[in-house]
Amino acid sequence: MIIRPSHRTESVQEYYFSRKLKEIDRLDSERTASGADRIINLGIGAPDGMPPEAAIKALVDSAAMKGNHAYQSYTGLKELREAFAGWYERFYHVTLDPGCEIQPLVGSKEGILLISLAFLDKGDKVLVPDPGYPTYSSATRLAEAEIVTYDLCEENGWLPDFDALERADLSGVKLMWTNYPNMPTGAAASAGLYARLADFGRRHGILICNDNPYSLILNDNPLSILAAPGAMECCLELNSLSKAHNMSGWRIGMVAGDREYISQILKVKSQMDSGMFKPLQLAAVEALSQGREWFAALNGEYRERRRLAGRIFDIIGAGYDRDSTGLFLWGRIGEDNPLLAKADAAVSDTAGQSLGEQVSDRILYGAGVFITPGFIFGKNGRNYVRISLCADRETLGLASDKIRTLMTNQTNKI
């Protein structure tokens, strides 16, 4: 390069999954050349099911119509904002004004950076959960703000320790990221949790930003933080069609909250794009009209996949919650785990690796199955691994067989 990159880029690195997928591609090439099966990837939470048929039809039909290929409104179609409002009314019992309290997004991940750029100045502080979604930290760094982690621990049900938060130095803290049902742990929210978060934010002058894309997955009681008393004063919520409607590649999300917050987010967003493709918006309207029967069928499949993922954890000796919510299963690795003994030469250099990373690499190189090491979500995830439920039953069963064979061979070596 003939110029130096922005110093902001020095604060972040290439996303873990981007780097790991390159490694898996390299390993797949080697395995294919040797006649071995390709690696089974149980890492990323990209739903493998089809979107609602009505959404696909709306996309196809509207894409063929003249006039639907022009720039669109920065605020999104009125019909889309009304559809999001109706969705929140039906499933979360939250009334939102579609005219000023909802902003459609190109996926909710976009919203994390937009919120950070809209409300953070250099040196501001942000409460980020550990473990938590890595983008909360990277967006904070790109906004030149300071990360203040707060612990989520298994013994506390992966919920914030409010006593510890009240004792902490909160000077300069402007934002707090929360995410329930939680990724990666699968912990569910409650009305009481959201009420405490809203109260905490209001009393301390902290904007609570709740990331809520998993609320309808393996969860019979979907909740929104915006239903908590006083939440509109101090809370924003991100949501998405990616997980609950099998539309991750469509990149359709939203942020909801008080009109003053939404207007500030729009100031930033309107500098970055020129509106969402109209056929996508019309398709989203149809997706959002799906009733409870859609989610009943979806979750029936995910319950079976959760059971099969649990079988993998049973095989490797990882502890887990059989009733966890969301798209992942989170497993605890003990120091006595048999996969930590006598590693192959390919993964023998374990200096500095967490228990979860050692087990993940052992399974990747020994069984040809990738499961996510928990360290990427923070220090409190170091001794955990995560399995995505976005693989079909046959694939999960095959992964179980491969890992069982690895465990048998491991036992015979010891």
N, C-alpha and C positions, 0 to 999 in steps of 0.2 A: 504493500500500500504506500502511496505517496503522502498520505496524511495519517495522523494519529487518531484512532477511534475515540469517541467520547469517553470521558472518565466514568460515565454511568455504566458502560459495558464492563468495566473492570469489577463491578460489584456483583455481577451475575455470571453464570456459566451456562453452557448449553444444557438444556433440560435433560434430566437423567434418562428418561425414556428415549429421547432422541439418540443419546449416546449408546444406550443398551441395545436398541433395535439395530444399530449398525453392527454391533458385536454379534447379535443373533443372526443377522444376514451373512456375516462372514462365516460363522459356524455352520449355517445351513449349506453354504457353498461347499465347504469341506465335507460335510456329511453326505451331500448328494453325490459328490465325486467318489466317495467310498462306498456308496450303496446303502447308507443308513437313512433312517426316517428323518424327516425334518423336525425341528424343535417344536414342541407344543408350547405355545405362549399363553400363560395364564396370568399375564401381568396387567395389561391396560384395560380399563373399564369402558370399552366401546361396545355397546349392545349389538348383538348379531341378528336380532329379529327384524322383521319388516315393520315399517311405520303403518299407521292406519291406512286402509285402502282409500278412504275418502280423501286423505291428504295427498296421496300420490296422484289420484285422478284430478284433483284441483290443480296440482302443479302442472301436469301434462296439458290439461285443457287450457289453462290460462296462459301457458307459455306459447300457445299457438295463436293467441289473440293479438291483433295489431294494437299498439298503444301500451302494451304491458312491459316494454323493454326500455323505458325511459328512466331518468333519475326519479327517485321517490322522495317523499317528505322525510326530513330528518327525524321527525317524531313517529314515523310509522303510520300505516293506514289506520283510520278511525275504526274500521272493522276489527283489526288485530288488537288494538288497545281495548276495545269492548270485549273481545273474546278472552283476553287475559283477565279482565275484571270479572267476567262471568265465571271463569275457572276459579278464581280466588274466592268468589262468593259461594260456589257450590262445594268446594273441597276444603277450604280453610275457614269459611265463615268470616271472611274479611271483606268489607266494602271499600272499594277503591274508586276514585274518580278517574275514568279513562282519559279524560281531557288533560289532566295535569299531574297525576300521581303514578303513572306508568310510563316507562321508556323502553321500547323494544331494543334489543341488542343483537349483535352478531355473535351469539353464544354468550353465556353468562361469564365465561373466562375474560372476555373483553371488558366486562363491567368491573372486574377487580382492578385493572389498570386505570380505567376511566375514573373510578371513585378515588383512587390514590392520587391521580393527577389533579382532580377537581378540588380536593380538600387538604392535601398535605403540602407544606412548605419544607424547605431544607431544614433539617434539625428537629422537626416534629417527631413525636414518638407514636408507635403503633403496637398495640397488644396483639401478638400472633400466637396461636395455639401450638403446643408441642406435645404430641405429634399433630401435624396439620398439612394441608395442601401446600406444596412448595411455592406456588404462585403468589400466595399472600406475602411471603418474604421477598420474592424477587420484585414484585410490583412496588413494595415499600422501598427497596433499595433504588429502583429506577426513579422513584420520586424523590430520592435523596433524603428520605426520612430514616429514623432509627428504629430498629426492631427491638421490642421488649417482649420476650417470650413468657407465656404463662403455661404452667404444667397441666397436662391432662394425664392422669394416672389410673391404672386398672383398679387399684384399691378404692378409688373414688368414682368408679363407674365411668371413667373417661369424661367426667364433667368438670367444669371450672371449680377451683377451690376458692370460694368467695371470701372466706376468712383471710386467705393468703393475699388475695387481690386487694382487700381493704387495708391490709398492713403495708402493702407495697408503696413505693414512691411513684405516684401517678402524675407528678408534675410534668407538663409538656405532652402528656398522652392525649391524642386527638381522636384516634380510631381504635376500634377493637374488632378483630375478625372472629366470627363464630361459624360453626358448620355442623348442623344436626338435621337429620341423622348423620352421624359423624363419619367422615372419610379420613383416615383409613379404618377406624376401630369398629364401626357399626353401631355405636351407642345411639340410642334414640333420645329425642327431645321430650319434654313434658311442658304442659302449660305453666307449671311452677318454675321451671328453668327459665323459660322465656320471660316470665314476670320479673324474676330476679335480675336477669340481664338488662331488661328495660329500666328497671329501678336503678341499677348500678350506673348505667349510662347517663341517666337523667341527673342523678345526684352529683356525678363527677364531671359532667360536661363532656362526655365521650360519645362519639357517634358509633353505635353498635351496627356492624355490617354482617348480616346473617346470610350465609351461602346455603341455599336450600334445594339443590337439584335432586336429592335422593328421597324426598319426603313421601313419595308415593310408591317406593320400592320396598317390598317386604315389611310394610308398615300399615297397620289397620287404622291408625289414628293420625292422619297427616295434619301437621300443625304449621302455623306461620307465626313468626315473632311479632308480626304486625297486629295480631289479635290480642297481644298483651296490653294491659292498661298503660296508657301514656306512650305507647311505642312509636306512634307517628311523630312524636316530638324528637325522638333521639335514635331511631332505627331505620335502616334500609334493609331490603331483602332482595337477593338475587335468586332467580329461578330459571328453568330451562326446559326445553322439550327433548334434550339430548337423551336423557336416561329413561324417563317415564313414557316416552313415545317412540323409542328406538330411532331417534333422529339426530344422532351425535354429529354426523357429517353435514347436516343441513345448517348448523350454526344459527340456531334461533333461541334467544333467551330474552330476559327482561330484568329490569330493576324497578322496584316499587318503593314508594315512601312519600313523605310530605312534598308538596309542590316546590318548595324552595330548594330542597335537596336535588330534586329531579331537574330543575332548571339549571343548576350549576353543572350537573353531569352533562346535560345537553350542550352547554357551552363548549366543553372539551370534545364531545363526540362529533359535533357538527364541523369541527376542524379536521376530522380524521376519515370520514367517509361521506358518501352522498346518498345514503338511504339503502335499505335492503331491497333486493330484487322482488318486484311485486308478486310474481307467481309463488315465491317462497312464503310471502306474507299470507296470501290467500290459502295456501296449503296449511299453514299454521293455524288459521282460523278453524279449518276442518278438524285438525288434530285436537285442538283444545275443546272441541264439542263432544269428545268421547266421554261416555258414561262410565259408571263404576264397573260394568261388565268387562271393559277393556283391561282395567287394572287387575280385576280378579283373575282373568286368564293369564296376564303377564306374570302376576305373582305366584300363580300355581306352578308355572314353569320354574321360576326362580327359587321357590321352596325346595323343589327336587334338586336343583343344581346346588343349593346350599348344603343339602344333605350329602351329596356326592363330594363336594369340596371338603366337608367335614370328615369324610372317609379318608381323604388324603392326609389331613392333619392327624387323624387317629393312627395312620400308618407310620408317620414320621415322629409321632409322640409330641405333638404341639397342643397346648391347651387353647380352647376357644369357646365362644358363646354360641350355643346352638340356635339361639333365637335372635341373633344380630340382625340389624336392618341394613338397607342399602345394597349396593352391588358387589360387595366384597366380604370375604371372611378373613378375620385377623387372628393369627395364631402365635402363641407365646412359645419361645424356644428356651429350654432349660440348659444349664451348663453341662448336664450329663447326657444331652441328646446324642444318640449313637452316630449321627451323621457328622459330628464334630471330631470323631476319631479316625485316624489313619486316612487322611485325605489323599486323593490321587495327586500325582506330580503336577497335573494341570492346575490344581487349586491348592497346592501345598503352601504357598506363601500367604499365610493368613495374618501376618503382623498388622495390627491396627484395624483389622476387620471386626465388625460386630458379630454377635452370634447369628443374627438373622442373615447377614450377608454371607457368612461361611456356609450356612445351610442352603441358602439360595444358590450359591455357586456349585456346591456339591451336587445338588439335584440337577442343575443345568448341565454340568459337564458329565455327570455320571448317569443320568436318566434321560437327558434330552428334553427336560421340562423346565420352563422358566416360571418361577413365582417371585413376586416382588419382595426384596428385603426392606424391612421397616425403617432402616436408618435414614432413608431418603426423606422421611417425614419429620425427622427431628431426633434428638438424643433419646427421648422417651420411647422411640420405636426401635432402638438398636437391637433389642432381643426379641423381635417379632418378624413375622413374614405375612404376606397378604396374597390371597388368591382371588382373582376376578371371577365373577359368576357369568361372564360374557362368553363362555364357551359352552357348546351343547353337551348333552348328557354323554353321548358317545365319546367325545373328546375328553371329558373329565374322567370317564371310566378308563380310557386308554392311558391317561396320565397316571391314574392310580396303579394300574398294572405295571407300568414302567418304574414307578417309584417303589412299589413293593419288591420288584426284582432287585433294584438297587439296595434296598434295606436288607434283603436276604443275603446278597453277596457281601454286604458290609458286615453282617453278623458272622458270616463264615470266616471273614478275615481276622476277626478279633480273637 
